[in-house]
Structure formats: structure tokens, C-alpha cells
Amino acid sequence: MTKKEKIQFVIDTLEELYPSVPVPLDHQDAYTLLVAVLLSAQCTDKKVNEITPELFAMADNPKDMVRFTIDDIKTIIKPCGLSPAKSKAIHGLSEILLEKHAGLVPDNFKDLEELPGVGHKTASVVMSQAFGHPAFPVDTHIHRLMYRWNLSTGKNVDKTEKDAKRIFPKELWNKLHLQIIFYGREYSPARGWDIHKDIITRTVGRKSLLKGFDLETAN
């Protein structure tokens, strides 16, 4: 298989397995998505989706959010972990949105990444999933799979993002990054990985990784 054929195999397999992909974090608009993504740092999407209904019932826009104290927010989001930093960021970014952006979430990387608690990955998710701008947010699943598939060196997430953007068609980025996340969770997890269920790694994976596996017994 040439590298081009391997990339096409990845795209085709993911499209066959996940023809439609829901956004994992429940939200109503760009603001609630921004808050949900911020909460998801070192927390599962499932846990975030359990917490946000209570938080958004209290405040689902910047104007309502700043009426509450950082401690009020912290109490609700505590099960997500890192609640002192996250509550401060949610309150702080809500203030900035009101002061500088008329209460609206900006649809550009520069302004997004200037908000408290918002890094490049969070900004990429919002740009992709809230505004439909081409972006390729790299989480742990994508970072792991790009290495396993020998499509990136695994050096760091910045390198993985650059490699993903270079090899995959731009028009596929927004859907593909979600497809890879779903595939990673279902077929190629970090722990409890069964190579025989992981058809993509089995087919295109780096040789040093596949060495020692009895691939003949794969179903």
C-alpha cells in the first residue's frame, strides 16, 4: 500500500463505520459549546453532559453567568475536576465576551485564544463544531491513532495537527476528527487494546507497533 492508499483506506473505513457523527458534548449554541469544551479538559464527555444541564439551567449565556460568583459555578462543576481553575475561566471569559464582543463568542482563533482557559484545541473545537470553519482539534485519541497509523511521529499534538491537516482533505477535517475520536474509543483505545478488532491499525499501522502480533488470527 502506498501512503496515499493508506490515507484513503483510513478515510473510507471511518466513513463506512461512522457515516454520521454527533457532536459529543451537548450544547445549544457557541457559548454553551465553549463552556462544555472548557469543562471537558481532563474530564469525560459523559461526565460533562451530566453536569451542564444544571449549569445551563442556572446560566446559558454570558450575561446570566456573570451574575453568579466563581464559587457558585465551582460548586456545580466540581465533579468535572479542576473546578477552581475552570470556574474562574468560565466567569472570566463571560465578562470579556460582554465587555469586548457584545456577549457573543468570536468566530476567529485570535480572539478565542485570548479568552481565559481557552487554548488552541478548545478554540479549534468551537471553530469547527459551532461555526463550521475547517479545523482539526487533536485530542489524546487522535494523537494516539495518528501515531499508530504511522501518519505522524507522535512527537507532540502540534505536530500531529500539522500532519493531519497536511494529509487529509480540508473539506473532511470537521467530520474526520470526530470519526477518529469515535474509532479510537471503540476500536483502538489506549488501554485494553485488541489489535484484532482494530482493522485500520492492522492494515496501515507502523511495522514496529505490529511486530509480535499474530495478525493471521484476526477476524
C-alpha positions as CSV (number, residue, x, y, z in Angstrom):
1,M,0.0,0.0,0.0
2,T,1.3,3.5,-0.9
3,K,0.9,6.2,1.7
4,K,-1.9,7.7,-0.5
5,E,-3.7,4.4,-0.5
6,K,-3.3,4.1,3.3
7,I,-4.8,7.5,3.8
8,Q,-7.7,6.7,1.5
9,F,-8.3,3.4,3.4
10,V,-8.5,5.4,6.7
11,I,-11.0,7.8,5.2
12,D,-13.1,5.1,3.6
13,T,-13.2,2.9,6.7
14,L,-14.1,5.7,9.0
15,E,-16.9,6.8,6.6
16,E,-18.3,3.3,6.5
17,L,-18.2,2.9,10.3
18,Y,-19.4,6.4,11.1
19,P,-21.4,7.9,8.2
20,S,-22.9,10.5,10.6
21,V,-21.2,11.7,13.8
22,P,-22.9,13.6,16.6
23,V,-21.0,16.3,18.5
24,P,-20.1,14.5,21.7
25,L,-20.8,17.5,24.0
26,D,-24.4,18.6,24.5
27,H,-24.9,22.3,23.7
28,Q,-27.3,24.8,22.3
29,D,-25.0,27.4,20.8
30,A,-21.4,28.6,20.5
31,Y,-21.4,29.9,24.2
32,T,-22.6,26.6,25.7
33,L,-20.3,24.6,23.5
34,L,-17.3,26.8,24.6
35,V,-18.2,26.2,28.2
36,A,-18.7,22.5,27.7
37,V,-15.4,22.1,25.9
38,L,-13.6,24.0,28.6
39,L,-15.1,21.7,31.2
40,S,-14.0,18.6,29.2
41,A,-10.3,19.1,30.0
42,Q,-9.3,16.0,31.9
43,C,-12.9,15.0,32.2
44,T,-15.0,12.6,30.1
45,D,-17.7,13.9,27.7
46,K,-20.2,11.8,29.6
47,K,-19.5,13.5,32.9
48,V,-19.6,16.9,31.3
49,N,-23.0,16.1,29.8
50,E,-24.3,15.1,33.2
51,I,-23.2,18.5,34.7
52,T,-24.0,21.0,32.0
53,P,-27.8,20.7,32.3
54,E,-27.7,22.1,35.8
55,L,-25.1,24.7,34.9
56,F,-27.0,25.9,31.9
57,A,-30.3,25.9,33.7
58,M,-28.6,28.5,36.0
59,A,-26.9,30.4,33.2
60,D,-26.6,29.6,29.5
61,N,-25.3,33.0,28.3
62,P,-22.5,35.4,29.5
63,K,-24.9,37.9,31.0
64,D,-26.5,35.4,33.3
65,M,-23.3,33.7,34.1
66,V,-21.5,36.8,35.5
67,R,-24.4,37.3,37.9
68,F,-23.1,34.3,39.8
69,T,-19.9,34.1,41.8
70,I,-17.0,31.9,40.9
71,D,-17.8,29.8,43.9
72,D,-21.4,29.3,42.7
73,I,-20.0,28.0,39.4
74,K,-17.4,25.9,41.1
75,T,-19.9,24.1,43.3
76,I,-21.8,22.9,40.2
77,I,-18.9,21.9,38.1
78,K,-16.8,20.2,40.9
79,P,-17.4,16.6,39.7
80,C,-15.6,17.6,36.4
81,G,-12.3,18.2,38.2
82,L,-10.1,21.3,38.2
83,S,-13.1,23.3,39.3
84,P,-11.2,26.2,40.8
85,A,-9.4,27.0,37.5
86,K,-12.4,26.1,35.3
87,S,-14.9,28.2,37.3
88,K,-12.6,31.2,37.2
89,A,-12.1,30.8,33.5
90,I,-15.9,30.5,32.8
91,H,-16.6,33.6,34.8
92,G,-13.7,35.5,33.3
93,L,-14.4,34.7,29.7
94,S,-18.1,35.6,30.2
95,E,-17.0,39.0,31.4
96,I,-14.7,39.5,28.4
97,L,-17.4,38.4,26.0
98,L,-19.7,41.1,27.4
99,E,-17.0,43.8,27.5
100,K,-15.3,43.2,24.2
101,H,-17.6,41.1,22.0
102,A,-21.2,42.2,22.7
103,G,-21.8,39.0,24.6
104,L,-21.1,36.9,21.5
105,V,-18.5,34.2,21.1
106,P,-16.0,35.4,18.4
107,D,-15.6,33.2,15.3
108,N,-11.8,33.6,14.9
109,F,-8.8,31.9,16.6
110,K,-7.1,35.0,17.7
111,D,-10.0,36.3,19.9
112,L,-11.0,32.9,21.1
113,E,-7.5,32.0,22.3
114,E,-7.3,35.3,24.2
115,L,-10.2,34.2,26.4
116,P,-9.3,32.8,29.8
117,G,-8.9,29.0,29.8
118,V,-9.2,28.7,26.0
119,G,-6.2,27.1,24.3
120,H,-5.8,26.2,20.7
121,K,-7.6,22.8,21.0
122,T,-10.7,24.4,22.6
123,A,-10.7,27.2,20.0
124,S,-10.4,24.6,17.3
125,V,-13.4,22.6,18.6
126,V,-15.6,25.8,18.7
127,M,-14.4,27.0,15.3
128,S,-15.2,23.6,13.8
129,Q,-18.4,22.5,15.7
130,A,-20.1,25.8,16.4
131,F,-19.1,27.8,13.3
132,G,-18.3,25.2,10.7
133,H,-14.8,26.6,9.9
134,P,-12.3,24.0,8.9
135,A,-10.2,22.9,11.9
136,F,-8.7,19.7,13.2
137,P,-8.7,19.7,17.0
138,V,-6.3,17.0,18.3
139,D,-7.2,15.1,21.4
140,T,-5.5,12.1,23.0
141,H,-7.4,9.7,20.7
142,I,-6.3,11.4,17.5
143,H,-2.8,11.9,18.8
144,R,-2.5,8.1,19.6
145,L,-4.1,6.9,16.4
146,M,-2.1,9.2,14.1
147,Y,1.0,7.6,15.6
148,R,-0.4,4.1,15.4
149,W,-1.3,4.6,11.8
150,N,2.2,5.9,11.0
151,L,0.8,9.2,9.8
152,S,2.6,11.3,12.4
153,T,5.7,10.9,14.6
154,G,3.8,11.3,17.9
155,K,6.2,14.0,18.9
156,N,3.5,16.4,20.2
157,V,-0.1,17.4,19.5
158,D,1.1,20.4,17.4
159,K,3.0,18.2,15.1
160,T,0.1,15.7,14.9
161,E,-2.3,18.6,14.0
162,K,0.0,19.8,11.2
163,D,0.4,16.3,9.8
164,A,-3.4,15.7,9.9
165,K,-4.1,19.0,8.1
166,R,-1.4,18.2,5.5
167,I,-2.6,14.7,4.6
168,F,-6.3,14.9,4.9
169,P,-8.5,17.0,2.6
170,K,-9.6,20.2,4.2
171,E,-13.3,19.6,3.4
172,L,-13.1,16.5,5.6
173,W,-11.4,17.9,8.7
174,N,-14.5,18.8,10.7
175,K,-16.1,15.4,10.3
176,L,-13.0,13.3,10.2
177,H,-11.6,14.5,13.6
178,L,-14.8,13.3,15.2
179,Q,-14.8,10.0,13.3
180,I,-11.2,9.3,14.5
181,I,-12.3,10.1,18.1
182,F,-15.2,7.6,17.9
183,Y,-13.0,5.0,16.3
184,G,-10.3,5.4,18.9
185,R,-12.8,5.0,21.7
186,E,-14.4,1.9,20.2
187,Y,-11.6,0.0,18.4
188,S,-8.2,1.5,19.3
189,P,-8.2,2.6,23.0
190,A,-5.1,3.3,24.9
191,R,-5.9,0.5,27.4
192,G,-7.4,-2.9,26.7
193,W,-6.5,-2.5,23.0
194,D,-7.3,-5.6,20.9
195,I,-5.4,-5.4,17.6
196,H,-7.7,-8.0,16.0
197,K,-10.7,-5.6,16.3
198,D,-8.7,-2.6,15.1
199,I,-8.9,-3.0,11.3
200,I,-7.2,0.3,10.5
201,T,-4.1,-0.2,12.6
202,R,-4.0,-3.8,11.5
203,T,-4.0,-2.6,7.9
204,V,-1.9,0.6,7.9
205,G,-0.2,0.6,11.3
206,R,3.5,1.2,11.7
207,K,5.5,-2.0,11.5
208,S,7.3,-1.6,14.8
209,L,3.9,-1.5,16.5
210,L,2.5,-4.5,14.7
211,K,5.6,-6.6,15.3
212,G,4.9,-9.5,17.7
213,F,1.1,-9.6,17.0
214,D,-0.3,-12.7,15.4
215,L,-2.3,-10.9,12.7
216,E,-3.2,-14.2,11.0
217,T,-5.8,-14.9,13.7
218,A,-7.6,-11.6,13.0
219,N,-11.2,-12.0,12.1
